[in-house]
């Protein structure tokens, strides 16, 4: 499976992130502190080369930036560097 694109929208009280894939996704969400960030690991996936080394800056106090990379040979990691937040939800569409 290929992670083809990352899209996001910011509203005053929320951020919506869409990870475009060319197949069914298996993923897990995790959190880290110092600084606050949330990550999503997409299993059995490769990263579109156009996304390599291309951080996406946030425009609100909720999101500072989005980073994406090939975490290991079969996992793509999407990292959201956060400002202020209270809850993060992940789901498939």
DACOR-V582562 format. One record per pair of residues at least 24 apart in sequence whose C-alpha atoms are under 8 Angstrom apart, sorted by the first residue. I is the first residue (numbers start at 1). GAP is how many residues later the second one is. Records with the same first field share a line. If there is no record, write none. Layout:
I: GAP  GAP
This chain:
1: 43  44  45
2: 43  44  45  46
3: 42  43  44  45  73
4: 43  44
5: 43  46
10: 49  50
12: 48
13: 49
14: 48
15: 47  48
25: 67
29: 61
35: 46  47
36: 45  46  47
37: 42  43  44  45
38: 41  42  43  44
39: 38  39  40  41
40: 37  38  39
41: 34  35  36  37
42: 33  34  35
43: 31  32  33
44: 30  31
45: 29  30  31
46: 24  27  28  29  30
47: 29
